[in-house]
Amino acid sequence: MLDIGSKVAVFGEELAPGEASSSGINLSWRFSTSCSCINLLGDIMNNFSKILAAVLMVGASAPVLAQSTDTETTTGSVMIIRGISLTKVTDLSFGTVIRPSTGSGTVTMGVGSDTPVVTGTGASLLASSSHARASYTAAGEGNQAYTITVPPTFDMGGITVTLTSSLSSTGSFSGSLGSAGSLVGGPLYVGGSFAITSGMATGLYTGTFDTTIQYN
């Protein structure tokens, strides 16, 4: 037999050859020269299995703590703004127009002028008559976006009038949040145009249309 030392430390215990530890590990340090390698390898594998089993047993016995409650904080908010308003300043008035003596012509009120342009043979605007493009002011929360809606046409007592607007259909009020804003590039002007003929009946032609502004 070959002696490989008198004692060895195993997990804090000093063991003599052939002595078992408290965990059951037994290291034999004496072996014959003919099978020393095989026996030593077998002892190592056997003891490793015992160590692994002990570790797994300790892990399996440890309690698993599961989360039973959770909390999330939620914020509530609101933004308060002033109301929006649209105020008509003037109606759309084409004045008094003398119809063409023959054929047809047009009456056009541009958004840049209060005086309509009349075309057609013998057709003209009576200078003494009152005429104006439609105009509006608007107010709302500063820097708040809005949409303006003007219909493309309206019926004026049997005459179809095509409308035009001086402002884009969408925009934002001047100023900033917390202050009163007005139309950027305003006021809003609305003009229109229509055809006239020599055979049109004389008289007063009227009609209405709606102009709307709303927050986006």
C-alpha positions as a Markdown table, in Angstrom:
| # | Residue | x | y | z |
|---|---|---|---|---|
| 1 | Met | 0.0 | 0.0 | 0.0 |
| 2 | Leu | 1.1 | 3.6 | -0.7 |
| 3 | Asp | 0.5 | 6.2 | 2.0 |
| 4 | Ile | -0.4 | 9.7 | 0.7 |
| 5 | Gly | -0.3 | 11.6 | 4.0 |
| 6 | Ser | -1.8 | 11.3 | 7.4 |
| 7 | Lys | -4.7 | 13.7 | 7.4 |
| 8 | Val | -6.5 | 16.0 | 4.9 |
| 9 | Ala | -9.1 | 18.8 | 5.4 |
| 10 | Val | -12.6 | 18.2 | 4.0 |
| 11 | Phe | -15.1 | 21.0 | 4.4 |
| 12 | Gly | -13.4 | 22.2 | 7.6 |
| 13 | Glu | -12.8 | 18.7 | 9.1 |
| 14 | Glu | -9.4 | 17.0 | 9.3 |
| 15 | Leu | -9.8 | 13.4 | 8.3 |
| 16 | Ala | -7.4 | 10.5 | 8.8 |
| 17 | Pro | -7.2 | 7.9 | 6.0 |
| 18 | Gly | -10.4 | 5.8 | 6.0 |
| 19 | Glu | -12.3 | 8.2 | 8.3 |
| 20 | Ala | -15.7 | 9.5 | 7.2 |
| 21 | Ser | -16.7 | 13.2 | 7.5 |
| 22 | Ser | -20.0 | 14.3 | 9.0 |
| 23 | Ser | -21.4 | 14.6 | 5.5 |
| 24 | Gly | -20.5 | 10.9 | 4.8 |
| 25 | Ile | -17.5 | 11.7 | 2.6 |
| 26 | Asn | -14.8 | 9.0 | 3.0 |
| 27 | Leu | -11.4 | 9.6 | 1.5 |
| 28 | Ser | -9.2 | 6.5 | 1.4 |
| 29 | Trp | -5.6 | 7.6 | 1.1 |
| 30 | Arg | -4.1 | 4.2 | 1.0 |
| 31 | Phe | -4.3 | 2.2 | -2.1 |
| 32 | Ser | -2.3 | -0.5 | -3.9 |
| 33 | Thr | 0.0 | 0.5 | -6.6 |
| 34 | Ser | -1.8 | -1.7 | -9.1 |
| 35 | Cys | -5.2 | 0.0 | -8.8 |
| 36 | Ser | -4.4 | 3.3 | -7.2 |
| 37 | Cys | -5.4 | 5.5 | -10.1 |
| 38 | Ile | -8.8 | 3.8 | -10.6 |
| 39 | Asn | -9.7 | 3.7 | -6.9 |
| 40 | Leu | -8.7 | 7.3 | -6.4 |
| 41 | Leu | -10.9 | 8.4 | -9.4 |
| 42 | Gly | -13.8 | 6.4 | -8.1 |
| 43 | Asp | -13.5 | 8.0 | -4.7 |
| 44 | Ile | -13.4 | 11.5 | -6.2 |
| 45 | Met | -16.5 | 10.8 | -8.3 |
| 46 | Asn | -18.4 | 9.3 | -5.5 |
| 47 | Asn | -17.6 | 12.1 | -3.1 |
| 48 | Phe | -18.5 | 14.7 | -5.8 |
| 49 | Ser | -21.9 | 13.1 | -6.2 |
| 50 | Lys | -22.5 | 13.4 | -2.5 |
| 51 | Ile | -21.5 | 17.0 | -2.4 |
| 52 | Leu | -23.7 | 17.8 | -5.4 |
| 53 | Ala | -26.7 | 16.0 | -3.8 |
| 54 | Ala | -26.2 | 18.0 | -0.6 |
| 55 | Val | -26.1 | 21.3 | -2.5 |
| 56 | Leu | -29.3 | 20.5 | -4.4 |
| 57 | Met | -31.1 | 19.4 | -1.2 |
| 58 | Val | -30.2 | 22.7 | 0.4 |
| 59 | Gly | -31.4 | 24.7 | -2.6 |
| 60 | Ala | -34.7 | 22.7 | -2.9 |
| 61 | Ser | -35.5 | 23.4 | 0.8 |
| 62 | Ala | -35.1 | 27.2 | 0.4 |
| 63 | Pro | -38.5 | 29.0 | 0.3 |
| 64 | Val | -39.4 | 30.8 | -3.0 |
| 65 | Leu | -40.8 | 34.2 | -2.3 |
| 66 | Ala | -43.5 | 35.4 | -4.8 |
| 67 | Gln | -44.6 | 39.0 | -5.2 |
| 68 | Ser | -48.2 | 39.3 | -3.9 |
| 69 | Thr | -48.8 | 43.1 | -4.5 |
| 70 | Asp | -47.7 | 45.9 | -6.7 |
| 71 | Thr | -48.3 | 49.7 | -6.9 |
| 72 | Glu | -48.2 | 52.2 | -9.8 |
| 73 | Thr | -48.7 | 56.0 | -9.4 |
| 74 | Thr | -51.0 | 57.6 | -12.0 |
| 75 | Thr | -51.1 | 61.3 | -12.8 |
| 76 | Gly | -54.4 | 63.1 | -13.7 |
| 77 | Ser | -54.3 | 66.3 | -15.6 |
| 78 | Val | -56.5 | 68.8 | -17.5 |
| 79 | Met | -55.8 | 71.9 | -19.6 |
| 80 | Ile | -58.4 | 74.7 | -19.4 |
| 81 | Ile | -58.6 | 77.2 | -22.3 |
| 82 | Arg | -60.9 | 80.1 | -23.1 |
| 83 | Gly | -63.8 | 79.7 | -25.5 |
| 84 | Ile | -63.5 | 80.5 | -29.2 |
| 85 | Ser | -65.5 | 83.3 | -30.9 |
| 86 | Leu | -66.2 | 84.5 | -34.4 |
| 87 | Thr | -67.6 | 88.0 | -35.0 |
| 88 | Lys | -69.1 | 89.2 | -38.3 |
| 89 | Val | -68.2 | 92.8 | -39.0 |
| 90 | Thr | -69.7 | 93.2 | -42.4 |
| 91 | Asp | -72.0 | 91.2 | -44.7 |
| 92 | Leu | -71.1 | 90.4 | -48.3 |
| 93 | Ser | -72.8 | 93.1 | -50.4 |
| 94 | Phe | -72.2 | 93.4 | -54.2 |
| 95 | Gly | -74.1 | 96.7 | -54.3 |
| 96 | Thr | -76.3 | 97.7 | -57.2 |
| 97 | Val | -75.3 | 96.3 | -60.5 |
| 98 | Ile | -76.7 | 97.3 | -63.9 |
| 99 | Arg | -77.2 | 94.2 | -66.0 |
| 100 | Pro | -75.6 | 93.8 | -69.5 |
| 101 | Ser | -77.5 | 95.2 | -72.4 |
| 102 | Thr | -76.7 | 92.1 | -74.3 |
| 103 | Gly | -75.1 | 88.8 | -73.6 |
| 104 | Ser | -73.6 | 88.0 | -70.2 |
| 105 | Gly | -71.0 | 89.3 | -67.7 |
| 106 | Thr | -69.7 | 88.7 | -64.2 |
| 107 | Val | -69.6 | 90.4 | -60.9 |
| 108 | Thr | -66.6 | 89.7 | -58.7 |
| 109 | Met | -65.9 | 90.8 | -55.2 |
| 110 | Gly | -62.3 | 90.1 | -54.3 |
| 111 | Val | -61.0 | 89.5 | -50.8 |
| 112 | Gly | -58.6 | 92.4 | -51.1 |
| 113 | Ser | -61.2 | 95.2 | -51.9 |
| 114 | Asp | -64.7 | 96.3 | -51.0 |
| 115 | Thr | -65.5 | 97.3 | -54.6 |
| 116 | Pro | -66.7 | 94.6 | -57.0 |
| 117 | Val | -65.5 | 94.4 | -60.6 |
| 118 | Val | -68.3 | 94.1 | -63.1 |
| 119 | Thr | -67.9 | 92.9 | -66.7 |
| 120 | Gly | -70.2 | 92.5 | -69.7 |
| 121 | Thr | -71.5 | 94.8 | -72.4 |
| 122 | Gly | -73.3 | 97.7 | -70.8 |
| 123 | Ala | -72.9 | 96.2 | -67.3 |
| 124 | Ser | -71.6 | 98.4 | -64.5 |
| 125 | Leu | -71.7 | 99.1 | -60.8 |
| 126 | Leu | -73.8 | 101.9 | -59.6 |
| 127 | Ala | -71.3 | 104.0 | -57.8 |
| 128 | Ser | -73.6 | 105.4 | -55.2 |
| 129 | Ser | -74.6 | 101.9 | -53.9 |
| 130 | Ser | -73.1 | 100.4 | -50.8 |
| 131 | His | -70.9 | 97.4 | -51.3 |
| 132 | Ala | -68.4 | 95.4 | -49.2 |
| 133 | Arg | -66.7 | 92.1 | -48.8 |
| 134 | Ala | -67.7 | 90.0 | -45.8 |
| 135 | Ser | -65.3 | 90.4 | -42.9 |
| 136 | Tyr | -64.9 | 88.7 | -39.5 |
| 137 | Thr | -62.7 | 88.8 | -36.4 |
| 138 | Ala | -62.0 | 85.9 | -34.2 |
| 139 | Ala | -60.6 | 85.3 | -30.7 |
| 140 | Gly | -59.5 | 82.3 | -28.7 |
| 141 | Glu | -56.7 | 80.8 | -26.6 |
| 142 | Gly | -53.2 | 82.0 | -27.6 |
| 143 | Asn | -51.3 | 79.6 | -29.9 |
| 144 | Gln | -54.3 | 77.2 | -30.1 |
| 145 | Ala | -54.9 | 75.7 | -33.5 |
| 146 | Tyr | -58.2 | 76.2 | -35.3 |
| 147 | Thr | -60.1 | 75.4 | -38.5 |
| 148 | Ile | -62.2 | 78.0 | -40.5 |
| 149 | Thr | -64.9 | 76.6 | -42.7 |
| 150 | Val | -66.4 | 78.7 | -45.5 |
| 151 | Pro | -68.7 | 77.0 | -48.0 |
| 152 | Pro | -67.5 | 76.9 | -51.6 |
| 153 | Thr | -70.8 | 78.3 | -52.9 |
| 154 | Phe | -74.2 | 79.5 | -51.7 |
| 155 | Asp | -77.5 | 80.3 | -53.3 |
| 156 | Met | -78.4 | 84.0 | -53.5 |
| 157 | Gly | -82.0 | 83.9 | -54.5 |
| 158 | Gly | -81.4 | 81.8 | -57.6 |
| 159 | Ile | -77.9 | 83.1 | -58.3 |
| 160 | Thr | -75.1 | 80.7 | -57.5 |
| 161 | Val | -72.2 | 82.6 | -55.9 |
| 162 | Thr | -68.8 | 81.1 | -55.7 |
| 163 | Leu | -67.0 | 82.2 | -52.5 |
| 164 | Thr | -63.3 | 82.9 | -51.8 |
| 165 | Ser | -61.5 | 83.4 | -48.4 |
| 166 | Ser | -58.6 | 85.5 | -47.5 |
| 167 | Leu | -57.2 | 83.1 | -44.9 |
| 168 | Ser | -56.2 | 79.5 | -45.0 |
| 169 | Ser | -58.7 | 77.1 | -43.6 |
| 170 | Thr | -56.3 | 76.1 | -40.8 |
| 171 | Gly | -54.1 | 78.2 | -38.5 |
| 172 | Ser | -53.2 | 79.1 | -34.9 |
| 173 | Phe | -54.2 | 82.1 | -32.8 |
| 174 | Ser | -51.5 | 84.7 | -32.0 |
| 175 | Gly | -50.0 | 84.8 | -28.6 |
| 176 | Ser | -49.3 | 81.9 | -26.2 |
| 177 | Leu | -51.2 | 79.7 | -23.9 |
| 178 | Gly | -52.7 | 81.7 | -21.0 |
| 179 | Ser | -53.3 | 84.8 | -23.1 |
| 180 | Ala | -56.0 | 85.9 | -25.6 |
| 181 | Gly | -55.2 | 85.3 | -29.2 |
| 182 | Ser | -56.5 | 86.7 | -32.5 |
| 183 | Leu | -56.4 | 85.6 | -36.1 |
| 184 | Val | -52.9 | 85.7 | -37.6 |
| 185 | Gly | -53.1 | 87.6 | -40.8 |
| 186 | Gly | -56.7 | 88.6 | -40.0 |
| 187 | Pro | -59.3 | 89.8 | -40.2 |
| 188 | Leu | -61.0 | 87.1 | -42.3 |
| 189 | Tyr | -62.4 | 88.4 | -45.5 |
| 190 | Val | -64.8 | 86.5 | -47.8 |
| 191 | Gly | -65.6 | 87.6 | -51.4 |
| 192 | Gly | -67.4 | 86.0 | -54.2 |
| 193 | Ser | -68.4 | 86.0 | -57.9 |
| 194 | Phe | -71.4 | 85.2 | -60.0 |
| 195 | Ala | -72.6 | 85.5 | -63.6 |
| 196 | Ile | -75.2 | 88.0 | -64.8 |
| 197 | Thr | -77.1 | 88.1 | -68.1 |
| 198 | Ser | -79.1 | 90.6 | -70.1 |
| 199 | Gly | -82.2 | 88.6 | -69.4 |
| 200 | Met | -82.0 | 88.4 | -65.6 |
| 201 | Ala | -85.1 | 89.7 | -63.8 |
| 202 | Thr | -84.5 | 92.9 | -61.9 |
| 203 | Gly | -85.0 | 93.0 | -58.2 |
| 204 | Leu | -83.2 | 92.2 | -54.9 |
| 205 | Tyr | -81.5 | 88.8 | -54.6 |
| 206 | Thr | -80.5 | 87.6 | -51.2 |
| 207 | Gly | -79.2 | 84.4 | -49.6 |
| 208 | Thr | -77.2 | 83.3 | -46.6 |
| 209 | Phe | -74.2 | 81.1 | -45.9 |
| 210 | Asp | -72.5 | 80.0 | -42.6 |
| 211 | Thr | -68.9 | 80.7 | -41.7 |
| 212 | Thr | -67.6 | 78.5 | -38.9 |
| 213 | Ile | -64.4 | 78.5 | -36.7 |
| 214 | Gln | -63.5 | 75.7 | -34.3 |
| 215 | Tyr | -60.6 | 74.5 | -32.2 |
| 216 | Asn | -58.6 | 71.6 | -33.6 |
